[in-house]
Amino acid sequence: MATARIADNDGVRIAYETHPRPDGPWTVLVHGLGYPRQGWGPLVDALRGHLSLVLVDNRGIGGSDVPEGPYDATQMAGDVRAVLDDLGIGAAHVVGTSLGGMIAQELAITCPERVDRLVLLASTPGGDAASPIPEPTRSLLAEVAQLEPLEALRRLVANALGPDADPALVERIVRLRTDTAQSTDGWQAQAVAGTTYDGGGRESAITAPTLVVHGTHDVVVAPANATLLDERIPDSRLAWIERGGHLAFWEHPEHVAALVVDHLTGGGATGAGATTAPGPGG
């Protein structure tokens, strides 16, 4: 049964919930732009039979405070550290997706003693070497300002899924987003953290064994960024979710969970539905 709690980071209240297991290692899940902790969807059920989970609401969304922005990934990594402190956990596994992956990188870089193993889903190291937002998303972002808000959200959700996504899944995620609507101020403050992130090559200092997972058909964060992360992080491996989009863990929760559990419990297999090579365009 989930337990909701509040941590404090220098006066900013960070909401989170736990799903403990007697024999499951503590694993913190950090989401991306515009998604509260409920945004992990079916992945939570796929993971909690194996891991003790901590689901965090980033500052700016959900039950967390919305302090004045803009935010940055280092600041938001401090929020995750505050959650660990509140739980009395010295070190945990950390799973981050998209912006959450940037936050997870910062935590692993600045506080290596707090991260046992790391999983980066659909993320990027940022900076000049990173591949920019793919053209389909750039075009859509230019168009959505002219659309009715619900239709704009529906188009953005569909864009974040792979080419084979069930329309019913789009509607399920749209309902989640409308039920957990984020303030404009919170979204903009988080967006700055994501668009300005630059690891600056410091990924090479990450000592935690790292799994990089990316959908081959992600048009929000270019798949080339997964290759770049894998090249820069010394102890890493890369797994592709074939035809997966930016939210591949919604489309293929069992496949992604198999990869995550295998990595966090010390295995090395890539799991069902994923490949380590050749990846997009290979």
KOLTORZA-404545 format. One record per residue (C-alpha): x, y, z; residue number from 1; residue in three letters. Coordinates in Angstrom, 1 decimal, m for minus. Example, Ala and Ser with C-alpha at 12.3 -4.5 7.8 and 13.67 -1.06 7.14 Angstrom:
2
DOPA / x / y / z / resi / resn
DOPA / 12.3 / m4.5 / 7.8 / 1 / ALA
DOPA / 13.7 / m1.1 / 7.1 / 2 / SER
END
This chain:
282
DOPA / x / y / z / resi / resn
DOPA / 0.0 / 0.0 / 0.0 / 1 / MET
DOPA / 1.3 / 3.4 / m1.0 / 2 / ALA
DOPA / 2.2 / 5.9 / 1.8 / 3 / THR
DOPA / 2.2 / 9.7 / 0.9 / 4 / ALA
DOPA / 4.8 / 11.9 / 2.6 / 5 / ARG
DOPA / 6.3 / 15.4 / 2.4 / 6 / ILE
DOPA / 10.0 / 16.2 / 2.4 / 7 / ALA
DOPA / 11.5 / 19.7 / 2.9 / 8 / ASP
DOPA / 14.3 / 21.2 / 0.8 / 9 / ASN
DOPA / 15.2 / 24.6 / 2.1 / 10 / ASP
DOPA / 11.5 / 25.5 / 2.7 / 11 / GLY
DOPA / 10.2 / 23.9 / m0.5 / 12 / VAL
DOPA / 7.8 / 21.1 / 0.2 / 13 / ARG
DOPA / 8.4 / 18.0 / m2.0 / 14 / ILE
DOPA / 5.6 / 15.4 / m2.1 / 15 / ALA
DOPA / 6.3 / 11.7 / m2.6 / 16 / TYR
DOPA / 4.9 / 8.3 / m2.0 / 17 / GLU
DOPA / 6.5 / 5.0 / m1.1 / 18 / THR
DOPA / 5.7 / 1.4 / m2.1 / 19 / HIS
DOPA / 7.9 / m0.6 / 0.2 / 20 / PRO
DOPA / 8.8 / m4.3 / 0.0 / 21 / ARG
DOPA / 10.6 / m6.3 / 2.7 / 22 / PRO
DOPA / 13.1 / m7.6 / 0.2 / 23 / ASP
DOPA / 13.1 / m4.9 / m2.5 / 24 / GLY
DOPA / 16.0 / m2.3 / m2.8 / 25 / PRO
DOPA / 14.9 / 1.3 / m2.5 / 26 / TRP
DOPA / 14.4 / 2.8 / m6.0 / 27 / THR
DOPA / 13.5 / 6.4 / m6.6 / 28 / VAL
DOPA / 11.5 / 7.3 / m9.8 / 29 / LEU
DOPA / 11.9 / 10.8 / m11.1 / 30 / VAL
DOPA / 9.5 / 11.9 / m13.8 / 31 / HIS
DOPA / 9.8 / 14.5 / m16.6 / 32 / GLY
DOPA / 8.2 / 17.8 / m17.7 / 33 / LEU
DOPA / 4.5 / 18.0 / m17.0 / 34 / GLY
DOPA / 4.0 / 14.7 / m15.2 / 35 / TYR
DOPA / 3.4 / 14.1 / m11.5 / 36 / PRO
DOPA / 4.3 / 10.9 / m9.8 / 37 / ARG
DOPA / 1.1 / 9.2 / m11.2 / 38 / GLN
DOPA / 2.6 / 9.7 / m14.6 / 39 / GLY
DOPA / 4.6 / 6.4 / m14.4 / 40 / TRP
DOPA / 1.3 / 4.6 / m15.1 / 41 / GLY
DOPA / 1.6 / 0.9 / m15.7 / 42 / PRO
DOPA / 5.3 / 0.8 / m14.9 / 43 / LEU
DOPA / 4.7 / 1.0 / m11.2 / 44 / VAL
DOPA / 2.7 / m2.2 / m11.1 / 45 / ASP
DOPA / 5.4 / m3.9 / m13.2 / 46 / ALA
DOPA / 8.1 / m2.8 / m10.8 / 47 / LEU
DOPA / 6.7 / m3.0 / m7.3 / 48 / ARG
DOPA / 6.7 / m6.7 / m7.2 / 49 / GLY
DOPA / 10.5 / m6.5 / m7.3 / 50 / HIS
DOPA / 11.6 / m3.2 / m5.8 / 51 / LEU
DOPA / 10.7 / m0.8 / m3.0 / 52 / SER
DOPA / 9.6 / 2.3 / m4.9 / 53 / LEU
DOPA / 9.7 / 6.0 / m4.1 / 54 / VAL
DOPA / 7.7 / 8.2 / m6.5 / 55 / LEU
DOPA / 8.6 / 11.9 / m6.4 / 56 / VAL
DOPA / 6.5 / 14.9 / m7.5 / 57 / ASP
DOPA / 9.1 / 17.3 / m8.9 / 58 / ASN
DOPA / 8.8 / 20.9 / m7.7 / 59 / ARG
DOPA / 6.2 / 22.7 / m9.7 / 60 / GLY
DOPA / 3.7 / 19.8 / m10.0 / 61 / ILE
DOPA / 1.4 / 17.5 / m8.1 / 62 / GLY
DOPA / 1.5 / 17.7 / m4.3 / 63 / GLY
DOPA / 4.8 / 19.6 / m4.3 / 64 / SER
DOPA / 5.2 / 23.3 / m3.9 / 65 / ASP
DOPA / 5.4 / 25.6 / m7.0 / 66 / VAL
DOPA / 8.2 / 28.1 / m6.0 / 67 / PRO
DOPA / 9.1 / 30.9 / m8.3 / 68 / GLU
DOPA / 11.1 / 29.7 / m11.3 / 69 / GLY
DOPA / 13.0 / 29.1 / m13.3 / 70 / PRO
DOPA / 14.3 / 25.8 / m11.9 / 71 / TYR
DOPA / 17.4 / 23.9 / m12.8 / 72 / ASP
DOPA / 18.4 / 20.3 / m12.7 / 73 / ALA
DOPA / 20.9 / 20.7 / m9.8 / 74 / THR
DOPA / 18.2 / 22.4 / m7.7 / 75 / GLN
DOPA / 15.7 / 19.6 / m8.5 / 76 / MET
DOPA / 18.4 / 16.9 / m7.7 / 77 / ALA
DOPA / 18.5 / 18.5 / m4.3 / 78 / GLY
DOPA / 14.8 / 17.8 / m4.0 / 79 / ASP
DOPA / 15.4 / 14.1 / m4.6 / 80 / VAL
DOPA / 18.2 / 14.2 / m2.0 / 81 / ARG
DOPA / 15.8 / 15.8 / 0.5 / 82 / ALA
DOPA / 13.4 / 12.9 / m0.1 / 83 / VAL
DOPA / 16.1 / 10.4 / 0.6 / 84 / LEU
DOPA / 17.0 / 12.3 / 3.7 / 85 / ASP
DOPA / 13.4 / 12.4 / 4.8 / 86 / ASP
DOPA / 13.3 / 8.6 / 4.5 / 87 / LEU
DOPA / 16.6 / 8.1 / 6.2 / 88 / GLY
DOPA / 18.0 / 6.4 / 3.1 / 89 / ILE
DOPA / 21.7 / 6.9 / 2.5 / 90 / GLY
DOPA / 21.8 / 5.6 / m1.1 / 91 / ALA
DOPA / 19.2 / 4.2 / m3.5 / 92 / ALA
DOPA / 18.8 / 3.2 / m7.1 / 93 / HIS
DOPA / 17.5 / 6.1 / m9.2 / 94 / VAL
DOPA / 15.4 / 5.9 / m12.3 / 95 / VAL
DOPA / 14.8 / 9.1 / m14.3 / 96 / GLY
DOPA / 12.9 / 9.8 / m17.5 / 97 / THR
DOPA / 13.4 / 12.8 / m19.8 / 98 / SER
DOPA / 13.9 / 15.8 / m17.5 / 99 / LEU
DOPA / 13.9 / 13.3 / m14.7 / 100 / GLY
DOPA / 16.9 / 11.7 / m16.3 / 101 / GLY
DOPA / 18.7 / 15.0 / m16.3 / 102 / MET
DOPA / 17.9 / 15.4 / m12.6 / 103 / ILE
DOPA / 19.1 / 11.8 / m12.0 / 104 / ALA
DOPA / 22.4 / 12.6 / m13.8 / 105 / GLN
DOPA / 23.0 / 15.6 / m11.6 / 106 / GLU
DOPA / 22.3 / 13.6 / m8.5 / 107 / LEU
DOPA / 24.8 / 11.0 / m9.6 / 108 / ALA
DOPA / 27.4 / 13.6 / m10.5 / 109 / ILE
DOPA / 27.1 / 15.8 / m7.5 / 110 / THR
DOPA / 26.2 / 13.2 / m4.8 / 111 / CYS
DOPA / 27.6 / 9.9 / m6.1 / 112 / PRO
DOPA / 27.4 / 8.4 / m2.6 / 113 / GLU
DOPA / 23.5 / 8.7 / m2.8 / 114 / ARG
DOPA / 23.1 / 6.7 / m6.1 / 115 / VAL
DOPA / 23.8 / 2.9 / m6.1 / 116 / ASP
DOPA / 22.6 / 2.2 / m9.7 / 117 / ARG
DOPA / 21.2 / 4.5 / m12.3 / 118 / LEU
DOPA / 18.6 / 4.1 / m15.1 / 119 / VAL
DOPA / 18.2 / 6.9 / m17.7 / 120 / LEU
DOPA / 15.0 / 6.7 / m19.8 / 121 / LEU
DOPA / 14.6 / 8.9 / m22.9 / 122 / ALA
DOPA / 17.0 / 11.5 / m21.7 / 123 / SER
DOPA / 20.0 / 13.5 / m22.8 / 124 / THR
DOPA / 23.3 / 14.9 / m21.5 / 125 / PRO
DOPA / 22.3 / 18.3 / m23.0 / 126 / GLY
DOPA / 24.8 / 20.9 / m24.3 / 127 / GLY
DOPA / 26.1 / 21.6 / m27.7 / 128 / ASP
DOPA / 27.0 / 17.9 / m28.5 / 129 / ALA
DOPA / 23.5 / 16.7 / m27.8 / 130 / ALA
DOPA / 21.0 / 16.3 / m30.7 / 131 / SER
DOPA / 18.3 / 18.9 / m30.7 / 132 / PRO
DOPA / 14.5 / 18.3 / m30.5 / 133 / ILE
DOPA / 13.5 / 16.3 / m33.6 / 134 / PRO
DOPA / 11.6 / 18.1 / m36.3 / 135 / GLU
DOPA / 8.2 / 16.5 / m35.8 / 136 / PRO
DOPA / 8.1 / 17.9 / m32.2 / 137 / THR
DOPA / 9.4 / 21.3 / m33.3 / 138 / ARG
DOPA / 6.7 / 21.6 / m35.9 / 139 / SER
DOPA / 4.0 / 20.4 / m33.4 / 140 / LEU
DOPA / 5.1 / 22.9 / m30.8 / 141 / LEU
DOPA / 4.7 / 25.7 / m33.4 / 142 / ALA
DOPA / 1.2 / 24.5 / m34.2 / 143 / GLU
DOPA / m0.3 / 23.7 / m30.8 / 144 / VAL
DOPA / m0.7 / 27.4 / m29.7 / 145 / ALA
DOPA / m3.4 / 27.6 / m32.4 / 146 / GLN
DOPA / m5.3 / 24.6 / m31.1 / 147 / LEU
DOPA / m8.0 / 24.2 / m28.5 / 148 / GLU
DOPA / m6.2 / 23.2 / m25.3 / 149 / PRO
DOPA / m7.6 / 19.7 / m25.0 / 150 / LEU
DOPA / m6.8 / 18.9 / m28.6 / 151 / GLU
DOPA / m3.3 / 20.4 / m28.2 / 152 / ALA
DOPA / m2.7 / 18.1 / m25.2 / 153 / LEU
DOPA / m4.0 / 15.1 / m27.2 / 154 / ARG
DOPA / m1.7 / 15.8 / m30.1 / 155 / ARG
DOPA / 1.3 / 16.3 / m27.7 / 156 / LEU
DOPA / 0.6 / 13.0 / m26.0 / 157 / VAL
DOPA / 0.2 / 11.1 / m29.3 / 158 / ALA
DOPA / 3.5 / 12.7 / m30.4 / 159 / ASN
DOPA / 5.2 / 11.3 / m27.3 / 160 / ALA
DOPA / 4.2 / 7.7 / m28.1 / 161 / LEU
DOPA / 5.5 / 5.3 / m30.8 / 162 / GLY
DOPA / 4.0 / 4.7 / m34.2 / 163 / PRO
DOPA / 2.0 / 1.7 / m33.1 / 164 / ASP
DOPA / 0.4 / 3.2 / m30.0 / 165 / ALA
DOPA / m3.2 / 2.3 / m29.3 / 166 / ASP
DOPA / m5.5 / 5.4 / m29.5 / 167 / PRO
DOPA / m7.0 / 4.2 / m26.2 / 168 / ALA
DOPA / m3.6 / 4.7 / m24.6 / 169 / LEU
DOPA / m3.5 / 8.3 / m25.8 / 170 / VAL
DOPA / m6.9 / 9.0 / m24.2 / 171 / GLU
DOPA / m5.7 / 7.3 / m20.9 / 172 / ARG
DOPA / m2.7 / 9.5 / m20.7 / 173 / ILE
DOPA / m4.8 / 12.6 / m21.7 / 174 / VAL
DOPA / m7.2 / 11.8 / m18.8 / 175 / ARG
DOPA / m4.2 / 11.6 / m16.4 / 176 / LEU
DOPA / m2.9 / 14.9 / m17.6 / 177 / ARG
DOPA / m6.2 / 16.7 / m17.2 / 178 / THR
DOPA / m6.9 / 15.1 / m13.8 / 179 / ASP
DOPA / m3.4 / 16.3 / m12.6 / 180 / THR
DOPA / m3.2 / 19.5 / m14.5 / 181 / ALA
DOPA / m0.1 / 21.6 / m13.8 / 182 / GLN
DOPA / 0.0 / 25.3 / m13.4 / 183 / SER
DOPA / 1.5 / 27.4 / m16.2 / 184 / THR
DOPA / 4.1 / 28.8 / m13.8 / 185 / ASP
DOPA / 5.2 / 25.3 / m12.7 / 186 / GLY
DOPA / 5.3 / 24.0 / m16.3 / 187 / TRP
DOPA / 7.4 / 27.0 / m17.5 / 188 / GLN
DOPA / 9.8 / 26.7 / m14.6 / 189 / ALA
DOPA / 10.3 / 23.0 / m15.2 / 190 / GLN
DOPA / 10.7 / 23.6 / m19.0 / 191 / ALA
DOPA / 13.6 / 25.9 / m18.4 / 192 / VAL
DOPA / 15.4 / 23.2 / m16.3 / 193 / ALA
DOPA / 15.0 / 20.8 / m19.3 / 194 / GLY
DOPA / 15.8 / 23.1 / m22.2 / 195 / THR
DOPA / 18.9 / 24.7 / m20.5 / 196 / THR
DOPA / 20.4 / 21.5 / m19.1 / 197 / TYR
DOPA / 24.1 / 21.0 / m20.0 / 198 / ASP
DOPA / 26.0 / 18.1 / m18.4 / 199 / GLY
DOPA / 29.1 / 19.7 / m19.8 / 200 / GLY
DOPA / 30.8 / 16.3 / m20.2 / 201 / GLY
DOPA / 30.6 / 15.7 / m16.5 / 202 / ARG
DOPA / 28.7 / 12.4 / m17.2 / 203 / GLU
DOPA / 32.2 / 10.8 / m17.4 / 204 / SER
DOPA / 32.3 / 11.3 / m13.7 / 205 / ALA
DOPA / 29.3 / 9.1 / m13.0 / 206 / ILE
DOPA / 30.4 / 6.0 / m11.1 / 207 / THR
DOPA / 27.1 / 4.3 / m10.7 / 208 / ALA
DOPA / 26.5 / 1.4 / m13.0 / 209 / PRO
DOPA / 24.1 / 2.9 / m15.6 / 210 / THR
DOPA / 21.4 / 1.6 / m17.9 / 211 / LEU
DOPA / 20.4 / 3.9 / m20.8 / 212 / VAL
DOPA / 17.0 / 3.0 / m22.3 / 213 / VAL
DOPA / 15.5 / 4.8 / m25.3 / 214 / HIS
DOPA / 12.7 / 4.2 / m27.8 / 215 / GLY
DOPA / 13.9 / 3.9 / m31.4 / 216 / THR
DOPA / 11.0 / 6.1 / m32.5 / 217 / HIS
DOPA / 11.3 / 8.8 / m29.9 / 218 / ASP
DOPA / 10.6 / 12.2 / m31.6 / 219 / VAL
DOPA / 10.7 / 14.2 / m28.4 / 220 / VAL
DOPA / 14.3 / 13.5 / m27.3 / 221 / VAL
DOPA / 16.4 / 12.3 / m30.3 / 222 / ALA
DOPA / 17.6 / 8.7 / m29.9 / 223 / PRO
DOPA / 21.2 / 9.8 / m30.7 / 224 / ALA
DOPA / 21.3 / 11.3 / m27.2 / 225 / ASN
DOPA / 21.1 / 7.8 / m25.7 / 226 / ALA
DOPA / 24.1 / 6.8 / m27.7 / 227 / THR
DOPA / 25.9 / 9.9 / m26.5 / 228 / LEU
DOPA / 25.1 / 9.1 / m22.8 / 229 / LEU
DOPA / 26.3 / 5.5 / m23.3 / 230 / ASP
DOPA / 29.6 / 6.7 / m24.8 / 231 / GLU
DOPA / 30.2 / 9.3 / m22.0 / 232 / ARG
DOPA / 29.2 / 7.3 / m18.9 / 233 / ILE
DOPA / 32.1 / 4.8 / m18.1 / 234 / PRO
DOPA / 30.1 / 1.9 / m16.6 / 235 / ASP
DOPA / 27.0 / 1.9 / m18.8 / 236 / SER
DOPA / 25.0 / m0.1 / m21.3 / 237 / ARG
DOPA / 22.4 / 0.9 / m23.8 / 238 / LEU
DOPA / 19.1 / m0.8 / m24.6 / 239 / ALA
DOPA / 16.7 / 0.1 / m27.3 / 240 / TRP
DOPA / 12.9 / m0.3 / m27.2 / 241 / ILE
DOPA / 12.0 / m1.2 / m30.7 / 242 / GLU
DOPA / 9.4 / 1.2 / m32.2 / 243 / ARG
DOPA / 9.0 / 2.8 / m28.8 / 244 / GLY
DOPA / 8.3 / 6.5 / m28.4 / 245 / GLY
DOPA / 9.3 / 9.0 / m25.7 / 246 / HIS
DOPA / 6.8 / 7.3 / m23.2 / 247 / LEU
DOPA / 8.0 / 3.8 / m24.0 / 248 / ALA
DOPA / 7.3 / 2.7 / m20.5 / 249 / PHE
DOPA / 3.6 / 3.3 / m21.0 / 250 / TRP
DOPA / 3.6 / 1.4 / m24.3 / 251 / GLU
DOPA / 5.9 / m1.5 / m23.2 / 252 / HIS
DOPA / 5.8 / m1.5 / m19.3 / 253 / PRO
DOPA / 6.7 / m5.2 / m18.9 / 254 / GLU
DOPA / 9.6 / m4.9 / m21.3 / 255 / HIS
DOPA / 11.0 / m1.7 / m19.6 / 256 / VAL
DOPA / 10.4 / m3.2 / m16.2 / 257 / ALA
DOPA / 12.4 / m6.3 / m17.1 / 258 / ALA
DOPA / 15.3 / m4.1 / m18.2 / 259 / LEU
DOPA / 15.2 / m2.0 / m15.1 / 260 / VAL
DOPA / 14.8 / m4.9 / m12.6 / 261 / VAL
DOPA / 17.6 / m6.8 / m14.3 / 262 / ASP
DOPA / 19.9 / m3.9 / m14.1 / 263 / HIS
DOPA / 19.1 / m2.9 / m10.5 / 264 / LEU
DOPA / 19.3 / m6.4 / m9.2 / 265 / THR
DOPA / 22.7 / m6.9 / m10.7 / 266 / GLY
DOPA / 21.9 / m8.7 / m14.0 / 267 / GLY
DOPA / 23.2 / m8.0 / m17.4 / 268 / GLY
DOPA / 20.6 / m9.2 / m19.9 / 269 / ALA
DOPA / 18.7 / m6.8 / m22.0 / 270 / THR
DOPA / 15.2 / m8.2 / m21.3 / 271 / GLY
DOPA / 12.3 / m9.0 / m23.6 / 272 / ALA
DOPA / 11.4 / m6.6 / m26.3 / 273 / GLY
DOPA / 14.7 / m4.6 / m26.3 / 274 / ALA
DOPA / 18.0 / m4.7 / m28.2 / 275 / THR
DOPA / 21.4 / m3.4 / m27.5 / 276 / THR
DOPA / 22.3 / m2.8 / m31.1 / 277 / ALA
DOPA / 22.1 / m1.6 / m33.8 / 278 / PRO
DOPA / 19.4 / 0.9 / m32.7 / 279 / GLY
DOPA / 17.8 / 3.6 / m34.8 / 280 / PRO
DOPA / 18.9 / 3.6 / m38.4 / 281 / GLY
DOPA / 21.1 / 0.6 / m37.8 / 282 / GLY
END
